[in-house]
């Protein structure tokens, strides 16, 4: 019989030359490199770190814009992608003028669509607006989970201004059981000829909606006083003030439900008219829950959707 192969081995012998201290060696090398750096090189390294922190901060601000329904330009979107690819390099950025940015799609006009159901897809949005005119593209950010097709809002772009007008006219018309909130993507034009740009509502925590939150109200404020003070903006559906049960007096805050989101935005645009009963009133777009409480039929529909999804 031939000689049998012995497949046993000694671990210490096999791994005698293994680089067990490779990680420590690498750390030591990095320390040596930092120690050998000149003052200019260290300053450049700090500059790179500052730039990276600035990029992260800018990204957070852009995400806040998207949640508020403000438009983030394509050039900013491209900057995000470019930054992700070039994390280790710092390249000088030249500021582009508004004219240069508009050269990409000079014949494009868009609308902002809010209050979308998370189940609504880009294709559903396309079908919903296809009767308005030719759609050039749809920007619909994906939701945080696989089951969410969007983040509650989207942008739809047309090739004509007339199509934008038709799209805005569909505001508060339902899609997938939700009354949509639709605005021009670039500005909010009014019948009085004035405009409200996205910059003017930048401080708003919530996207435009027909319901406004009123804060810092006097305890003597009544629903009739609020209605009389804001009726110049447009038709009011209801005024809801938080009241003490024992006295019936105002708790200092409340909500006002307008018939259309344009009227609510008009009130936001006029900070000089936010004084009531000698107090400076805090006027903000209300959150989704507050909006639904002012529209109980929508609240009931939302509950039905939630129950159906759980079933």
C-alpha positions as CSV (number, residue, x, y, z in Angstrom):
1,X,0.0,0.0,0.0
2,X,1.1,3.5,-0.8
3,X,1.9,6.0,1.8
4,X,-1.1,7.8,3.3
5,X,-1.3,11.5,3.1
6,X,-1.3,13.3,6.4
7,X,-3.7,16.2,6.3
8,X,-3.2,17.3,9.8
9,X,-1.4,20.6,10.4
10,X,-0.3,22.9,13.3
11,X,-2.2,26.2,13.4
12,X,0.8,28.1,14.8
13,X,3.0,27.0,11.9
14,X,0.5,27.7,9.2
15,X,-0.3,31.2,10.4
16,X,3.1,32.1,11.6
17,X,3.5,34.8,8.9
18,X,0.0,36.1,9.0
19,X,-0.2,40.0,9.2
20,X,-2.0,40.0,12.6
21,X,-0.8,43.6,13.3
22,X,-1.7,45.0,9.9
23,X,-4.5,47.2,11.3
24,X,-2.2,48.7,14.0
25,X,0.5,49.2,11.5
26,X,-1.8,51.1,9.2
27,X,-2.9,53.3,12.1
28,X,0.7,54.0,12.9
29,X,1.5,54.9,9.3
30,X,-1.4,57.4,9.2
31,X,-0.1,59.0,12.4
32,X,3.3,59.3,10.8
33,X,1.8,60.9,7.7
34,X,-0.1,63.4,9.7
35,X,3.0,64.3,11.7
36,X,5.0,64.7,8.5
37,X,2.4,67.1,7.0
38,X,3.3,70.7,6.6
39,X,1.1,73.5,8.0
40,X,-0.4,74.1,4.5
41,X,-1.3,70.4,4.1
42,X,-3.0,70.3,7.5
43,X,-5.0,73.4,6.6
44,X,-6.0,71.8,3.3
45,X,-7.2,68.7,5.2
46,X,-9.2,70.8,7.6
47,X,-10.7,72.6,4.6
48,X,-11.8,69.3,3.1
49,X,-13.5,68.3,6.3
50,X,-15.3,71.7,6.5
51,X,-16.5,71.2,2.9
52,X,-17.9,67.8,3.7
53,X,-19.8,69.1,6.7
54,X,-21.1,72.0,4.6
55,X,-22.4,69.5,2.0
56,X,-24.2,67.5,4.6
57,X,-25.9,70.6,5.9
58,X,-26.9,71.7,2.4
59,X,-28.4,68.3,1.8
60,X,-30.5,68.6,4.9
61,X,-31.7,72.0,3.8
62,X,-32.7,70.6,0.4
63,X,-34.7,67.8,2.0
64,X,-36.5,70.3,4.2
65,X,-37.4,72.2,1.0
66,X,-38.8,69.1,-0.6
67,X,-41.0,68.4,2.5
68,X,-42.3,72.0,2.4
69,X,-43.2,71.6,-1.2
70,X,-40.6,74.0,-2.4
71,X,-38.9,73.2,-5.7
72,X,-35.3,72.0,-5.7
73,X,-33.7,72.8,-9.1
74,X,-32.2,70.1,-11.3
75,X,-28.7,71.7,-10.9
76,X,-29.0,71.2,-7.2
77,X,-30.0,67.6,-7.8
78,X,-27.0,67.1,-10.0
79,X,-24.7,68.6,-7.4
80,X,-26.0,66.0,-4.9
81,X,-25.0,63.2,-7.3
82,X,-21.7,64.8,-8.1
83,X,-20.9,65.2,-4.4
84,X,-21.6,61.5,-3.8
85,X,-19.2,60.5,-6.5
86,X,-16.4,62.9,-5.5
87,X,-16.4,62.6,-1.7
88,X,-12.6,62.5,-1.5
89,X,-11.9,65.4,-3.8
90,X,-12.7,69.1,-3.5
91,X,-13.5,70.9,-6.8
92,X,-14.2,74.6,-7.1
93,X,-17.8,75.2,-7.9
94,X,-18.8,78.1,-10.1
95,X,-22.2,79.7,-9.4
96,X,-24.6,79.5,-12.3
97,X,-26.9,82.4,-13.1
98,X,-30.6,81.9,-13.3
99,X,-30.5,82.2,-17.1
100,X,-27.9,79.4,-17.3
101,X,-30.1,77.1,-15.2
102,X,-33.2,77.8,-17.3
103,X,-31.3,77.0,-20.5
104,X,-31.6,73.3,-19.7
105,X,-35.4,73.2,-20.2
106,X,-36.5,76.7,-21.4
107,X,-40.0,75.5,-22.5
108,X,-40.9,73.6,-19.4
109,X,-43.5,74.6,-16.8
110,X,-44.4,72.8,-13.7
111,X,-46.8,72.3,-10.8
112,X,-46.3,71.1,-7.2
113,X,-48.7,68.4,-6.1
114,X,-49.2,67.7,-2.4
115,X,-51.3,65.5,-0.1
116,X,-50.7,62.4,-2.2
117,X,-51.6,59.0,-0.9
118,X,-48.4,56.9,-0.4
119,X,-49.9,54.3,-2.7
120,X,-50.0,56.7,-5.6
121,X,-47.3,56.0,-8.3
122,X,-45.8,58.2,-10.9
123,X,-47.9,56.4,-13.5
124,X,-51.1,57.2,-11.6
125,X,-50.0,60.9,-11.5
126,X,-49.4,60.9,-15.2
127,X,-52.8,59.4,-16.0
128,X,-54.4,62.0,-13.6
129,X,-52.9,65.0,-15.4
130,X,-52.7,63.7,-19.0
131,X,-55.9,65.6,-20.0
132,X,-54.2,68.9,-19.0
133,X,-51.6,68.7,-21.8
134,X,-48.3,67.1,-22.8
135,X,-46.3,66.0,-19.8
136,X,-42.5,66.3,-20.2
137,X,-41.5,64.7,-17.0
138,X,-42.6,63.8,-13.4
139,X,-40.3,64.2,-10.4
140,X,-41.7,62.0,-7.6
141,X,-39.3,61.2,-4.7
142,X,-39.6,57.7,-3.5
143,X,-41.0,57.0,0.0
144,X,-39.0,55.9,3.1
145,X,-40.2,52.3,2.8
146,X,-40.8,49.9,-0.1
147,X,-44.6,50.2,0.4
148,X,-44.5,54.0,-0.1
149,X,-44.4,55.1,-3.7
150,X,-43.8,58.8,-2.8
151,X,-43.1,61.1,0.1
152,X,-46.6,62.8,-0.1
153,X,-45.7,65.2,-2.9
154,X,-44.4,65.4,-6.5
155,X,-43.7,67.8,-9.4
156,X,-45.3,67.5,-12.8
157,X,-43.9,69.4,-15.7
158,X,-45.7,70.4,-18.9
159,X,-44.5,72.1,-22.2
160,X,-47.1,74.9,-22.0
161,X,-48.3,77.5,-19.5
162,X,-51.9,76.6,-20.4
163,X,-51.3,73.0,-19.2
164,X,-50.1,74.4,-15.9
165,X,-53.3,76.4,-15.5
166,X,-55.4,73.4,-16.1
167,X,-53.4,71.4,-13.7
168,X,-53.8,74.0,-10.9
169,X,-57.5,74.0,-11.5
170,X,-57.6,70.3,-10.3
171,X,-56.6,71.4,-6.8
172,X,-58.7,69.6,-4.1
173,X,-59.9,67.0,-6.7
174,X,-59.4,63.5,-5.4
175,X,-56.8,61.0,-6.5
176,X,-56.7,57.6,-4.8
177,X,-59.1,59.0,-2.2
178,X,-57.0,62.1,-1.3
179,X,-57.9,65.7,-2.1
180,X,-54.8,67.0,-3.8
181,X,-53.2,70.4,-3.1
182,X,-51.8,71.8,-6.3
183,X,-49.7,74.9,-6.8
184,X,-47.5,76.4,-9.5
185,X,-44.0,75.1,-9.0
186,X,-42.3,78.5,-9.4
187,X,-44.7,81.0,-8.0
188,X,-48.2,81.6,-6.5
189,X,-49.9,84.1,-8.8
190,X,-53.0,86.0,-7.4
191,X,-55.9,87.8,-9.1
192,X,-54.6,91.1,-7.7
193,X,-51.4,90.6,-9.8
194,X,-49.0,90.0,-6.9
195,X,-47.0,86.9,-6.6
196,X,-45.7,84.7,-3.8
197,X,-42.4,82.9,-4.4
198,X,-41.3,79.8,-2.7
199,X,-38.7,81.9,-0.8
200,X,-41.5,83.9,0.9
201,X,-43.0,80.7,2.5
202,X,-39.6,79.2,3.3
203,X,-40.1,79.5,7.0
204,X,-43.3,77.4,6.9
205,X,-43.0,74.0,8.5
206,X,-45.9,72.5,6.5
207,X,-46.8,72.6,2.8
208,X,-49.6,74.9,1.6
209,X,-53.1,73.8,2.6
210,X,-56.5,75.5,3.1
211,X,-56.2,75.4,6.9
212,X,-54.1,77.8,8.9
213,X,-52.9,77.6,12.5
214,X,-53.3,80.7,14.6
215,X,-51.2,81.2,17.7
216,X,-50.7,83.9,20.4
217,X,-54.4,84.8,20.3
218,X,-55.9,86.8,23.2
219,X,-58.1,84.9,25.7
220,X,-60.9,87.3,24.7
221,X,-60.7,86.4,21.0
222,X,-63.9,84.9,19.5
223,X,-64.6,83.0,16.3
224,X,-66.5,86.0,14.9
225,X,-63.5,88.3,15.5
226,X,-61.2,85.8,13.6
227,X,-63.6,85.4,10.7
228,X,-64.1,89.2,10.4
229,X,-60.3,89.8,10.5
230,X,-59.4,87.2,7.7
231,X,-62.5,87.3,5.5
232,X,-60.7,89.7,3.1
233,X,-58.5,86.7,2.0
234,X,-61.5,84.7,0.7
235,X,-64.3,82.5,1.6
236,X,-64.0,80.8,5.1
237,X,-65.5,77.4,5.7
238,X,-65.1,77.4,9.5
239,X,-63.1,78.9,12.4
240,X,-62.1,76.5,15.2
241,X,-60.8,77.9,18.4
242,X,-59.5,75.9,21.3
243,X,-61.7,76.9,24.3
244,X,-61.7,76.3,28.1
245,X,-64.5,74.1,29.1
246,X,-65.5,76.1,32.2
247,X,-65.4,79.6,30.8
248,X,-65.7,79.0,27.0
249,X,-62.9,81.5,26.5
250,X,-60.1,81.0,23.9
251,X,-57.0,79.1,25.0
252,X,-54.8,81.2,22.8
253,X,-54.7,79.2,19.6
254,X,-57.1,77.9,16.9
255,X,-57.5,77.1,13.3
256,X,-59.2,78.7,10.3
257,X,-60.4,76.6,7.4
258,X,-60.6,78.4,4.0
259,X,-62.5,77.2,1.0
260,X,-59.4,77.1,-1.1
261,X,-55.6,76.9,-0.5
262,X,-55.1,80.2,-2.4
263,X,-57.0,82.1,0.3
264,X,-54.9,80.6,3.0
265,X,-51.7,81.4,1.1
266,X,-52.9,85.0,0.7
267,X,-53.2,85.3,4.4
268,X,-49.6,84.0,4.9
269,X,-48.4,86.6,2.4
270,X,-49.6,89.5,4.5
271,X,-47.6,89.6,7.8
272,X,-48.7,93.2,8.2
273,X,-52.2,92.0,8.8
274,X,-51.4,89.4,11.4
275,X,-52.3,91.7,14.4
276,X,-55.6,90.9,16.1
277,X,-57.0,92.4,19.3
278,X,-53.7,94.2,19.9
279,X,-51.6,91.0,19.6
280,X,-49.2,89.8,16.9
281,X,-50.8,86.5,15.8
282,X,-48.6,83.6,14.6
283,X,-50.0,82.4,11.3
284,X,-48.8,79.1,9.8
285,X,-50.0,76.4,7.4
286,X,-51.6,73.7,9.5
287,X,-50.3,70.1,9.6
288,X,-52.1,67.3,7.9
289,X,-53.9,66.1,11.0
290,X,-55.3,69.6,11.7
291,X,-56.4,69.9,8.1
292,X,-58.2,66.6,8.3
293,X,-60.0,67.5,11.5
294,X,-61.4,70.5,9.7
295,X,-62.6,68.1,6.9
296,X,-64.2,65.2,8.8
297,X,-65.3,63.4,5.6
298,X,-61.7,63.2,4.6
299,X,-60.8,61.9,8.1
300,X,-63.4,59.1,7.8
301,X,-62.0,58.1,4.4
302,X,-58.5,58.0,5.8
303,X,-59.6,55.7,8.6
304,X,-61.3,53.4,6.1
305,X,-58.0,53.3,4.0
306,X,-56.0,52.4,7.1
307,X,-58.5,49.7,8.2
308,X,-58.5,48.3,4.7
309,X,-54.7,48.1,4.6
310,X,-54.6,46.3,7.9
311,X,-57.2,43.7,6.8
